[in-house]
Amino acid sequence: MFYLLIAIAVLLLGYAAFLTRFVRQGRRIPPAAYLGLAVLNGLILAAVLAWAIAR
């Protein structure tokens, strides 16, 4: 379960870095990108809660 948390966190950081690069190029972030961030954040929150309960 811990490795799943690490994998999700790496995905979240990579996606955030991609969006940061997008903004630095002067483009606007598409509305669907916010949905993607929300999904990844919710997934990592659910995984952390599940991991904490299982311990």
Backbone bond lengths (Angstrom), bond angles and torsions (degrees), N, CA, C in turn:
res aa  C-N    CA-C-N  psi(-1)  N-CA   C-N-CA  omega(-1)  CA-C   N-CA-C  phi
1 M - - - 1.449 - - 1.542 110.63 -
2 F 1.325 115.00 -36.17 1.461 119.67 -179.36 1.525 111.03 -62.54
3 Y 1.333 116.22 -38.29 1.465 119.83 179.84 1.525 111.21 -68.57
4 L 1.308 117.07 -31.89 1.464 121.03 175.04 1.525 110.09 -64.23
5 L 1.320 116.77 -41.83 1.459 120.76 177.62 1.526 111.24 -61.58
6 I 1.321 115.69 -42.49 1.466 119.94 178.98 1.527 110.37 -64.30
7 A 1.323 117.21 -42.20 1.465 121.22 -179.78 1.527 110.90 -63.39
8 I 1.321 117.57 -42.44 1.461 121.12 179.46 1.525 110.14 -66.83
9 A 1.332 116.71 -40.08 1.463 120.05 179.09 1.531 110.93 -64.26
10 V 1.317 117.10 -39.34 1.464 120.55 178.26 1.528 110.25 -65.83
11 L 1.320 117.04 -40.85 1.469 120.33 175.98 1.523 111.30 -61.14
12 L 1.318 116.12 -43.02 1.456 120.37 -179.98 1.523 111.03 -64.06
13 L 1.318 117.78 -43.69 1.458 120.70 178.54 1.528 111.84 -65.51
14 G 1.314 116.88 -39.93 1.454 120.47 177.55 1.517 112.15 -64.26
15 Y 1.305 116.61 -41.75 1.461 121.00 178.95 1.525 110.78 -66.09
16 A 1.329 116.67 -41.11 1.462 120.60 177.77 1.533 110.61 -64.54
17 A 1.324 117.37 -38.72 1.469 120.57 177.71 1.523 110.35 -65.50
18 F 1.322 117.34 -39.23 1.458 121.42 176.97 1.529 110.67 -61.81
19 L 1.328 116.76 -44.44 1.468 119.76 179.90 1.520 111.27 -68.12
20 T 1.327 117.47 -34.55 1.462 120.73 177.18 1.522 110.44 -63.87
21 R 1.322 116.54 -42.67 1.457 120.38 177.83 1.534 110.46 -63.91
22 F 1.318 115.09 -37.77 1.460 121.41 177.80 1.524 110.58 -58.99
23 V 1.326 116.92 -45.35 1.459 122.02 -178.34 1.528 110.85 -70.29
24 R 1.316 117.97 -38.13 1.469 120.92 -179.95 1.525 111.97 -65.01
25 Q 1.311 116.75 -24.63 1.454 120.22 177.24 1.523 111.45 -80.25
26 G 1.328 117.08 -2.25 1.456 121.17 177.24 1.514 114.06 91.32
27 R 1.307 117.86 8.40 1.466 120.23 179.41 1.522 110.09 -93.15
28 R 1.305 115.04 157.67 1.469 120.12 175.80 1.518 109.52 -86.72
29 I 1.308 115.46 149.56 1.466 120.22 177.17 1.530 107.56 -78.35
30 P 1.333 117.35 128.00 1.468 119.07 178.47 1.534 110.77 -67.31
31 P 1.323 117.20 150.49 1.473 120.30 -178.77 1.526 113.28 -58.52
32 A 1.319 117.97 -30.61 1.460 120.45 179.87 1.534 111.29 -67.28
33 A 1.323 117.35 -23.26 1.468 120.45 179.01 1.522 110.32 -66.02
34 Y 1.325 117.01 -36.13 1.460 120.18 177.72 1.520 110.42 -65.37
35 L 1.314 116.42 -37.04 1.462 120.38 176.55 1.527 110.32 -64.41
36 G 1.327 116.70 -40.88 1.463 120.57 177.33 1.514 111.92 -62.17
37 L 1.320 117.01 -43.02 1.465 120.30 176.78 1.522 111.60 -63.31
38 A 1.313 116.39 -41.02 1.465 120.08 179.21 1.524 111.05 -63.98
39 V 1.320 117.18 -40.63 1.464 120.80 179.06 1.524 110.73 -64.69
40 L 1.335 117.48 -45.94 1.463 119.78 179.19 1.524 111.70 -64.77
41 N 1.328 117.45 -40.12 1.466 119.86 177.04 1.523 111.54 -64.84
42 G 1.307 116.98 -42.49 1.467 120.37 177.60 1.513 111.91 -64.03
43 L 1.319 116.50 -38.04 1.463 120.89 179.19 1.520 111.13 -65.54
44 I 1.319 117.31 -43.61 1.456 119.26 -179.96 1.532 110.49 -70.27
45 L 1.324 117.85 -35.77 1.462 120.39 176.64 1.518 111.18 -63.94
46 A 1.326 117.42 -44.32 1.464 121.37 178.41 1.527 111.14 -64.34
47 A 1.322 116.85 -39.65 1.468 120.05 179.22 1.519 111.53 -67.28
48 V 1.326 117.37 -40.00 1.473 120.37 177.48 1.516 110.34 -64.75
49 L 1.301 117.50 -43.01 1.483 120.12 178.61 1.525 111.04 -64.05
50 A 1.324 117.38 -43.29 1.466 120.93 178.43 1.527 111.09 -63.21
51 W 1.326 115.91 -40.60 1.463 120.27 179.42 1.539 110.28 -66.36
52 A 1.337 117.12 -40.82 1.453 120.67 -179.64 1.526 111.54 -67.48
53 I 1.312 116.80 -38.01 1.469 120.53 179.38 1.520 110.59 -69.75
54 A 1.336 116.77 -36.90 1.459 120.93 -177.97 1.533 112.06 -70.34
55 R 1.310 116.59 -22.80 1.467 119.62 179.92 1.463 107.29 -78.33
